[in-house]
Amino acid sequence: MFKKILIANRGEIALRIQRACRELGIATVAVHSTADADAMHVRFADESVCIGPPAARDSYLNMQAILSAAEITGAEAIHPGYGFLSENADFAEMVEAHGLAFIGPEPSHIRMMGDKIAAKTAMESLGVPLVPGSPGELKNIEEARIVAARVQYPVLIKAAAGGGGRGMKVAQTEDDLEEAWQVARTEARTAFGNDAVYLEKYLDKPRHIELQVMADAHGNVVHFGERDCSLQRRHQKLLEEAGSPVLSAAERDALGEVVTKGLSKLGYRNAGTLEFLYQDGQFSFIEMNTRLQVEHPVTEMVCGVDLVREQIRIAAGERLGYTQEDVTFSGHAIECRITAEDPDTFVPNPGLITAYHAPGGLGVRVDSAIYAGYKVPPYYDSMIAKLIVHAPTREGAINRLRRALDEFAVVGVKTTLPLHRRIVDAPEFQSGNYTIHWLEEFVAKGQE
Ligand code: ADP
């Protein structure tokens, strides 16, 4: 096992990874920008190295600086967390070329899944069902017209290099197609430096259901069940549940079997998440994330597993040591992503937190790196806390979530706590009967 790990991230996820390291008896190295010198992840680490100025491209995305920090401190492995360099195949390669372990998949698999077209092609060959659409990159608008007519409108033009819900445009009819094609390509070029786009049928009432997998370097693959992430705004997740309120155990098992067999054939290693749209009892693959997800805690709560610990063990060459039959699911978990944003307009609201009280009690977990007196910097993602609750039933989890949200106090910056309180009380949420479009409408109604 490793003696020392460098964590190439900040905020709650850097702390989350430190916790797993500490329980494994592994020393931790934090890296930070000058803006984060006082951050919790720096204070709690065994060692820390300043890697540059506030802008992420000069610090948390600065591969050379991070590798130097690993070398100076004698770290043996790097955990990238999520975001930043976590899905950068070049970085993973550089880490390995420096004789360090990258706590994640093989660079070739990161590269493959980072190109959504390549990912879909690979999944299709492994027997995983896809959303109907273009067989690959769209060569021109004429091809887009032909494919759209075949799969039928509405359709979605998506960036091959897409992420974070960007580079995605809907065409309701043929009249919108050319504009959607142009806008998606421009957005993709600006955001990702790659204007390759593809086309998918736009599903009108799907749920977003994803499957958590874990694979060791010895060919063993298991899944830890599904997460339902249908509560989204602008294609970004706000609240996630495990398990899904609409999925049966038989459906989960069937999907899990196809996926674990496929990934075993691919020789995939470490953590991964396959994202699907689920509509009319059908799963359609949309993308695979080759990293730890923001919403991983809901899976940990229902499976009683520490996913970061598993990632570290696997990167150190250890075997899973259990099989699919050993993975069991207990109760229901819900996570709310709390951001420092105006709850109506979603405009980021960084600044000084003057008072802070986190909820507690049975079945309540808060993953956060903020405290009273902390200044939320304007340079990074605005998520400041994740509230996770677990209870034997979904109804129990909802009641627990309501009371935990009531206890939660963050003063000094605007947060999305009021929106989460409204969601918990909405009959559509309580019934579990919602699609990926529901939250957007719910938010719009609240703004009227
Ligand atoms: P990103 O990598 O930018 O997150 P995804 O492909 O994962 O992009 O899609 C993000 C979200 O966009 C999905 O969770 C879903 O809400 C919506 N979406 C993606 N593809 C489709 C589709 N074919 N039909 C309807 N909604 C879609």
Residues whose N, C-alpha, C, O or C-beta is under 5 A from the ligand:
A	BS01	ADP	V131 L156 G162 G163 G164 G165 R166 E200 K201 Y202 L203 H208 H235 I286 E287 I436
